[in-house]
Amino acid sequence: MLANTFVALISGLLTSVSFNFSCLSFFIWFGLFPLFTLLYRTKNAPIYFFIAGFIQYLTTIFWISFVSKLGFILLSLYLAIYWFIFGHLSLYFIRSKYAIFVLPALWVILEFIKENILGGFGWVNFAYSQYKNLFLIQISDILGAKSISFLIVMVNFLIFFSLHNKKIVLKEFLYTIFILIIVIIYSLFRLKTLDSSFTVKLTVIQPNIHQEIKWDVNSQDFIIERLKELGNRAGENTLLLYPEASWPKVIDMRGRYQIEEISDNLNRDALIGVVIDEEGCFYNSAILIDKEGNIKGLYRKIKLVPFGEYVPFRKLLGFIDVLNTLGDISRGKEVYIFNYKDRKFGTIICFEDTFPILVSTFSKRSDFLVNITNDAWFRGEPEASQHFSIMTFRAIENRISIVRSANTGISGYVDFLGRASKLNVNGKEVFTEGLSSFELPLNSKRSIYNRLGEFFVGICGLIVLGASMGNKIGGKYGVKVGDSKN
């Protein structure tokens, strides 16, 4: 039992390292291999999958504990359940003749479910660890990011299968190598042939306002002055992009003078994150204002952060006193598209970029996207890079350039090929103030993924369904699971 627990610990740490240190992202390609050996040794393997998942999340999203230690532990336990389910189903499907495809398909389905139920949590999907590997991940514009997760699990299983079935792995080896070669060739082709159709001039502002003073009434003048000073350093013929909730006052939409206060201070066309009050309902919003103070558009955030912006199951959890002290942000209902100098753009706020379907919906009607966020809560790295990695995949999936304005960083943009340009001040990307003006390269043609969505998940569902119907227990290619009770 102790040995199996140690194996689970190793797997959890190997996968975690891949997200926390991009230079070690290759670890994830063999991070699951130790767990697969437990499927061979014990029927209690799902328990160790749960332990590995719990360790992975504890060491990958530990920055959530800076906001809520209890929430962090409960979330990690919940997410580890998906590893348990994967381990449980793997005990059955590992005997399938085509387990080399079935197990990766299972993983993809579970990532999709995790991303879309109970508020959704798309963080730490395996693919995101590979965001710098542009020569591999371009296939995402057809199959989505989860196709890279599929490949990662496939390679892990091949390593396991090769060591335990040395004489019968030729087909599995050829399947895997063939798919990898196709994916790499396709990536090289897209990187070479895709080019910019036109550009738009933008300026990202990173004000670096510490969370402790962000809503302090006595700090409002200081914050406004910093927003103004940074904006005035940009040229006039540009759109200023300010972070999520960067304006330090709640805006009552009935008060015209409040809008004029923003425009008078910024004196530029600007997209700025604000909290607005509409008849007692508060919305986390992005508002586009021209230099004359005219409102050119307003987007209200659709995907809200559970226990951050609203309390799910509030009536059921009413016995927890601290939750009763939290107010709810209202949910927006409309996917709103802004217009700026004949260019259209959608704005995704905070962690909305972790929802592929939502981002795809914005992308269909946009020339580019803007992500405004405030990651100050989480004290910089590795959360900042983890968040940036997700945006990289959204850009490639839809073949659309995405700009990010983050309060404390990372700010910059990712173009439609996944190439990044980050705001860097004296060697620092986070917890530094600054601005960056650039001509954002744009692509006029959206991707196959943008048109068809998560159809690869459906393919994975068919693979699992076919295996369920045709699985032959103890077949020729099966792995005999040990009877150990450890």
Beta strands, then each sheet from edge to edge (+ up, - down):
strand 1: 198-206
strand 2: 239-241
strand 3: 251-252
strand 4: 270-278
strand 5: 281-289
strand 6: 295-300
strand 7: 337-340
strand 8: 343-349
strand 9: 368-373
strand 10: 402-406
strand 11: 412-414
strand 12: 420-422
strand 13: 434-442
sheet 1: 3+ 4+ 2+ 1+ 13-
sheet 2: 3+ 4+ 5- 6+
sheet 3: 7+ 8- 9- 10- 11+ 12-
end
